[in-house]
């Protein structure tokens, strides 16, 4: 009968062990492959997209000539119709067709263009008719990326410098949980109105040559749970039942041994 007890406890122990075991090779970063330096690129270009909120600043030696292109955004009191609060710089929202409405010049198609391309376009339209030798600065006021799934701090993160890698985004989210699936991290990106999915394996150094190593504004990073985590979750849901069954089995064995 002692043998029966040992069998029961061995089964329970084996169930817990198998559901919580995670191989080291499944969780270690950058363990595979050598970095191919010929494929690594440190260049990154921001491409403007619909729903980007832009701050465009025009500067020149003639301060009066640029006032029209640096309009302040103010709030007005409904009762007195007077400006209240501190004026903020005007922002320009790129519409679904890629256009903004810029002072004096009118509608400009900038969706799909890089920062350098938009700056060149504005300079050509302003100089010399409106502003001589203008200096133009453009930044995205609502640049952000989202990290969801099996990470410590899922959420949407604002990126002030408009440049972030997928590793830095994961770092902002507190890194993957031990149960996070590292070989198929998903990056969802919109390009020319189409939603695209990229799969990333951060166990491999190939991540440094991936087209989504540098994230773009509004990218979504999703980390799924690994198989061991799913099994563990299933085990935890049935823990009470397993304990009850085990207790019944032990009780039955005890009763049998008494007769």
C-alpha angles and dihedrals in degrees: 000000000000086000090059091054091051092051092052094049092044091055092050092047093048092051093055093044096050094048095051102040116114122180117232091230089063095058108033116102125226095006099135134064133002119270110259101218091192089066098042114103125187093187117110129178126191111227114201117234138184113286093029110137108216133199109204119189122189117197133180142152089260100069094187093057094060099046092091091057096048101057116174120233110226138174123230128213111242094221102046100021088225126137115262133191128013115318114246129204114272115256129206122217116210107228127221091273094052098256135131127190108234123191116269093348095065127204118012126188105223103145109117093021128113124239092256091051093051093047090051091049093051093048091052091051096045102039123107103349097058110008128017115225096346124196112215128197123187128186134169109241095195101042107151144146130207127222117192139166130041099006130113098247111022115189149098117296128200113224111205097188094047093230125099137147125220089250091054090049090052088049091054088053091055096258127280120306114247087258095054116120106242103182099062109033106164126223117192117199135172116226121176091343094310126113111229130188126212125188118215130194109201090186086074130067087224086088089082090064096044119121088232097048085104108049123218129218114291094014114153120217116196126189117196126206118259123240094260090055092050090050091047091051090051090048092050091051090054098039094104092050092048092050091049093049091047091051091050092049092050091047091051092049090050092051092047092052090055094060 
